[in-house]
């Protein structure tokens, strides 16, 4: 049996989404910018897909919704665009982010530091969340941008985006959020949250890979990184990925329609797996369930290296992860566990399980059985692990 529990890395394309995309590979394959009928045949589907994005995020028709290749591009665009628009020729020279952001945010900020930009990396509390006072204490009149994720890709913990954006605005700063792990799992309403910029990727909510987007609030502009045409209102040059855009629009529409299912059935299966893991001595889970997206578990298994656990699970047909897929080939300790103060041993033992609406009860039962056996097997051959009942608790 094969069980896929790495949906925070990527999701399968929903068959209904694929059905919407297929004609634009083999039938309506014209370039939308062409003047002939092959190009114009794509326009109705593109308009519908863009309407689905605006409606799905409750964006105003005065806002910009720009299609990109992925959220990594969108995030790089915002952070580096802020440098050109608000730092290079103005008095502001400060960006604030968190210590547990996706590498796209962290590495973009590190790059700007080489150009002389001052960057503050906010700490997180024991649940892995940025506290409001932390931002209040760090922000000043030189802050151009605050960039904090909506939900963490490793822990699934949900950040107080609306309140963080309000603090940024009260201090004259713009606010960007990486909403990749929030879309399709919780409500993402850009007007209610009052964010200025938001990054997202279709392949995280059962859409295709290679297409994502950047929400830009009305009256805001970001210097273009890609030049060479007038695509996307002149904001991003490049021939439109028609099939991808159509798929992304349909995927978002479906993701929102399944929101109640995520909150009930996906959460129930996640909790079933989590409860089983917590029955095992010296297994820990990061963050409370009440403030976590409904599909995610980040567990630390004392005495078992995360990579060893993944190899063992994979041999038995279960796909999981040690954390961010963009950094999964590294053997360094988990940065989120380090950020919340876990000891060095535990920081090497993180395993992330992430479900989707396609995950079944039978798969979770199988995963519980295989994971339980794998933990025992790996601990039995460990030279450093000894059972210590005093360590047993459910949360870090």
N, C-alpha and C positions, 0 to 999 in steps of 0.2 A: 504494500500500500504506500502511495506517495501522498504526503501531506505538506501543503505549502503554508507556512506560518511566518512569512517574511513580507507581508503586505505593506509595511512602511517603506520598504525598499522599492517595490513596484507592485502593481496589481495586474491581474489578467484583464484584457479588454473584454468588456461585457459583449456577448454575442449580438445584442440589439445595437450596440454602438458600432460594431464591426459591419453590420448590415447597412447602416447608414453611410459608412465610409466607402464601402466597396465600389460603388459606381464611379467614384472620382479617381479611381486607379485605372479603370479599364474602359470607361464609357465617356463620362464627362471630365476628361483629363486636360481640357484647355487651360491656358494661362489666363487668370482673371483679368489681367491688364491688356489682353489682346482685344482688338476691336471686332473680330469675327465672331460668329455664332458659337464656336467652341469655347471661347472665353466667356461670353455673356451667359452661357448655359450654367455656369457655376454661381452666378450672382444670387439667385434666390436662396440657395442653400447656405451661402456665406452670410447673407443678411439674417437668415433664421438663426444660424449658429451664434452670431454676435448678439442677437437679441436674447438668446438663451443665457449667454454670459452676463449680460447686464441684469437680466431678471434674476438669475441665480444668486448674484451677489448683492442684489438690491441697489445697484448703482444707478445714478442719475444719467439721463441721456446727454447731459452736458459734460459728464466725465469722459475720460479717455480709457478705453480698454484695448490695450495693444497686445497683439499676439507675438510671442517670442518662441524660441526653441525649447525653453525650459525655465524653471524657477531660478536656476543658477545664473543664467543670462540676465533674467529680470533683476535679481538682487545685485549682481555686478553693475548693471546699468544704473540703478538708483544710487548706489553708494559712490561710484566713480563719477556719475553725473552731478551729484551734489558737490563734488570737488570743483568741477568746472563752473557750476552755476552759483554756488553760495560760499565757496572757500577761496578759490584762486584769486578773485578780484574784489573780495569783500573783507569785512573785519572778522568774520567768524572762522574759527580754525579748530573746531572740536566736534567729534562724533562720539555718541554713546551707544554701546551695544551690550550684550550679556556674555558671560563666560561660557555659556552652553549653546551658542548658536550653531547652525549648520556651517560646515567649512566654507561655503560660498560667501557667507557674511564675514566670518573670521578672517579669511585670507584676503578678502577685498579690503578690509580695514587694515590688515597688516601691510598691504601694498601702499595704502595711503600714508601710513606712518613713515614709509621710506621717502615720501614727498614732503614730510614735515607736518603732517596733520596730527593733532593730539587726539588719541582715542582712549576712552575709558571703557573697560570691560567690567560690567557690574557683576558682583557675586550673586549667588543664589542661596536660598535657605535650605534646610535639611530635606525639603520636598522637591528641591530643584527648581524653584520659582523665584523670579526677581520680585522683591518686595518694593512697594511704592516709595517708602522712605529712602530706599537705596538710590532710586532715580532722583528724588527731590534733592538729596545731598550732593549728587554728582553734576547736575545740570547747572549751567550758568549762561550769561548773556553771550558767550562765544560759541555756544552749542548750535550747530547747523542742523544736525539730524540725530534722531534717536531711532535705532533699528533693533526691534525685539520680536522674536518669533511668537506666533499665535499659540502653537502647541509644539512641544519638543519632540523631535524625531526619534529619540531613543527612549525617553520615559513616558511620552504621551501626556505629560503634565500640561495643563492649560494655563496660559498666562493672562493676567488681567489687562487685556489690550485696551479696552475702552478707557480705563483709569490712567494707564500709562500714556496713552495718546493725549489725554486731557492735560496731564502734567507737562508734556512736551509743548503743547500749544500755549499754555499759560506762560511759558518761558520763551516764547518766540522761536521754537524749534519745529522742524518738520518731523513727521513720524512715518516710518516704514515698518511693515510687518511681513515676515515670511510665513505665509498661511498654508504652506504645502501640506502639513500634517493635520490641519484643521478641516480643510474642505472635504465635505462628504461625511464627516464624523460628528461635527457640531455645526450649529448655525453660524454662517459667516456673512455678516451684514455690514457692508462698508460704511453705510450712512449712520447706522447706530453706533458703530465703533469709532467713527469719525477719523479714520486713518487717511493719510495723504497718498501713500503708495502701498501696494500689496502685491506680492509675488505668489504664483501658483503654478503647478504642473499637472497636466492631464493624466499622466500615467499613475498618479497616486490615487485617483478616484475612478479607476476602471475605464480610462480613456487611453489613447495611444501614446507611445513614447515619442519624443522629439518635438513636442509642442507644449507650450505653456503660455503664461500671460503676465502682464503687468497692469494693474489698475492704477490710474493716475487721476487724482481728484481734480475737479474743474478748477480752472485758473492756475493750475500748476503745470510746469513744463520741466522736462529733463533733457539735457543736451544729448543728442543722438550719438550713439556709439558706432552705428552702421550707416554709412553714406553710400549713395549710388542710385537712388531712385526716389519716387514719391509715394512708396507704399505706406500703409498704415498712417495716412494723413501726414506723411513726411517725417514721422517719428522714427520709423525703423525700415530701412531699405531691405529688399530681398523678395523674391517671388513667393507669393503666399502658398503655404502648405494647405491646400484646400481640403484634402481628405482629413488631415489632422485637425483643422479648425472645426470641421463638421463633427468629427468624433468627439472633440473636447466639449462642444456645446451640448451634444446629446448626453455625454457622460455626466456633465454637471446637472443637467435636468433630472437624470435618473438618480444621481447621488442624493439630491435634495428630496426626491420622492421616497427614497429608502431611509430617510433620517430616523423615523420612528423605529424602524427595524434595527438600525444600528444601535439605538439607545436601549432596545429591549433584548432582541435575540442575540445580536453580536456580543453585547455586554454580558448576557447570561452565560454564553459559552466561554468568554474570556474569564469570567469569575470562576467558572467551574475548573478551568485549567489552573488558575491562580490558587484557588483553594487547595487543590491537590498538591501543588508545589510547596505551599506553606505548611503542609502536613509533614514535610520532610525536615528533619533537624538541620539547623544552620543554613537554611535557604531564606533569602531576604528579597523583598520587592520594594522598589523605589516609589514613593509617593502614594497618597490616598486615592482610592478608587473614585471618590466623589468629585475630584478635580482632575480627572484623567480622561482622555478620549476613550471611547468604549471598547477599543480593539487591542490595546497595547499593554504588555507586561515587560518590564525590565527587571530581571531577576539576577541576583548574585548567589552563587552556589559555593560556599566556602570549601576549599580543598580541591576544586575542579577548575582548571584553566578554561576560559571561555572558548578558545580555539579548539581545545581538545574535545569539549562538549559538542561543538558544532560538527567536528569530524565524525564523532560517534553517532550523533543524531542523523547526519546525512547518510551514513552507511545503512541506517535503518529506514531511510525514506522520508525523513522529516527535514524540511528546510526552515532554518531560523537564522539569527544574525547575532553578532556581538555589538551592534549599534548602527551607526550611519553607514549606509551602503557605499557612500562616496569615499569612505576611509576604511573599509572593511578588510583591506589587504595588509594593513599595518598591524603590528603585534604589540603596540604600545598599550598602556593601561587606559581604561575607559575614562575620557575626560569629564563626563558628567558625574561619574562616581567620585572622581577626584574633587570636582567642584563642590559636591555636597559633603565632603569631609570623610568619605569612606577610607578605611585603612588600605595600605598598598596591596595587601594580599587580595582583598575583596575587589579592588579596582581592576584586577586582571580576570575576574570571574564572571563578568556580565554576559548574559544571554538575553536577547530580545525576542519575544514571541509577539507577532502582530497578525490578527485575524482580518477577515473581510466578510462581506455578506454572502460569499460563496462557501465559507467554512461550514462544515457539517458537524453534527453531534458525534457521528461515528469517527470522524477525523480527530476530534478532541479526545475521545476515549482512547484512541490508538496513541495519540501523542502523550497522554498521561501515563500510559503503560510503558511506552518506550523510554520516556524521559526519566521516569522513576528508576527503571532498571539501569539506565546509562549513568545516573548519578552514583548509584551503589557500585557499579562496576569500576568507574573511574576513581572513586574514593578508595576502593579496596586496593588499587595498585599505586595509590599515591604514597610517596615516602614522607610527606610533610603533614598529612591530615590525620587528626585524631578527633573522635567524637567528643564534643564538650557540651553537655546539656545546658550549661549556663549561658552559652552563646545564643540559644534558640529564642528567636523573637520574629515577629512577622514583618516588621518594617525596619529600614535602616534609620 
